[in-house]
Amino acid sequence: MNIVFIASESVPFVKTGGLADVIGSLPEALQAEGHRVQVFLPKYKSIPSHFQEQMHTVVKDEIKLGWRNQYCGVEALRHAGINYYFIDNLYYFGREGVYGYSDDIDEAERFIFFCKAILEMMPKLIMEPDVIHVHDWQTALIPLLIRNHYGNQPYYEKVKTVFTIHNLKYQGIFSNELVGDIIELPHDWFHAGGIEYYGKVNLLKGGIAYADAITTVSPTYAEEIQTPFFGEGLDGLLRTRKDQLSGIINGLSLLEYDTTTDPYLYKRYYDQEGKAINKKAVQEQLYLPVTDAPMITIISRLVEQKGLDLVIHVLDELLQEDIQFVVLGTGEHKYEHTLNEFAKRYPEKFHLHRTYNEELSRNLYAGSDFLLMPSLFEPCGLSQLIALRYGTIPIVRETGGLNDTILSFNEELNSGNGFTFKNYNAHDLLFTIRRALLFYHDKVKWAQIHTNARSSSVGWAKSATMYDELYQELVGKIKE
Ligand code: ADP
């Protein structure tokens, strides 16, 4: 099948979170299933110059956006067997950063332009796609635009759309002035069954309402978002579309995340001994004492979703143990500030690195003993998968994709690849960390947990087959 991916970020060009990892690795896995996948992205200023230099313009035109006409260039680049098309417009994407740099209408306009430009340009670039697969609110308007504006063009007549929700919390909610002006949607399309949301425009809602199939990134999250607690105000709509909704767990690129080849690591490794060398190097880099104390790490955006309130609640108590605790991440000021206070009070035990740093993140996955993810909710989570692959034992809360990928260690059966707890409760977290620390000091069990973690399947194979089956079902082809 001819499949088009449309997203706002992708490794190796631009990354702010897990979405970029997925867009950077799923197309290759689908190509291995026999499909042809092409990817559209914005041409951000922050894309590394060596990639920008390889791009060449394939078409240019003007895109009508309400009363404005905006320049649109499409630049192409082939990377790792995939064709990428970058939508070029300096006004919208030639700025610093990726998201949210000014008022909300401006942010909306950037991505509405992106969606419209792609639908205008695609017929000039590639053969009719069988499936257009869009991701998160930035591209969620596409299924609606196909229904409303483009569906009667022969090129788009047969196309099926898939919308994947990577995080329901971010919905792209904007003022309703957009509807007539920038989206140019007839007024009768603005209703509660579509993109209308309490008088405003909710772009993500359009994806849920109009895509032929909706997926999210784990089976547990697919269930959770149909309940009020996780539904972010859209659980009702999701329940009405539950027959079109499924959960497919994310995978990792096994080539990208490989401890025997990872170019960022101090020391590439196969086993525990190699890990110890990386741990020492990380301790030295972060000015922590070089000891055998278990190292617990968080690598994450510092936002409520990631369970930081639980961590902060028990951190004093936890830091009485013989441990080292490292946090790599940026985010909300209140978390950065509080964690920074801990770093000042416990300089020998607690380190906060307030940056986004790929190299340090890889070295932390390699050098740490535990990765902590006590998330309030977690659509899939990639960090725990990277941790498994790097032999770092996840301690997680049983929610979303964490629930689907991490099984708590059972000392009777010797099963399980991490440590888990159920309730969003700080003392359950503390208890679970203490339980994990007991096993750290039990050589035999610790080796067993490692074996279980490193043999967990974290690649795309199974999930790529599930996407393949979904696409086949949508376009009405039954696989042999
Ligand atoms: P989310 O997409 O909600 O941010 P995921 O666990 O799905 O969370 O993906 C996060 C990705 O971003 C992982 O690849 C993780 O290693 C990476 N990451 C998060 N924070 C940082 C950071 N400060 N520096 C480097 N990488 C980070």
Residues whose N, C-alpha, C, O or C-beta is under 5 A from the ligand:
A	BS01	ADP	T16 G17 G18 L19 I299 S300 R301 L328 G329 T330 T355 Y356 N357 E358 S361 G381 L382 S383
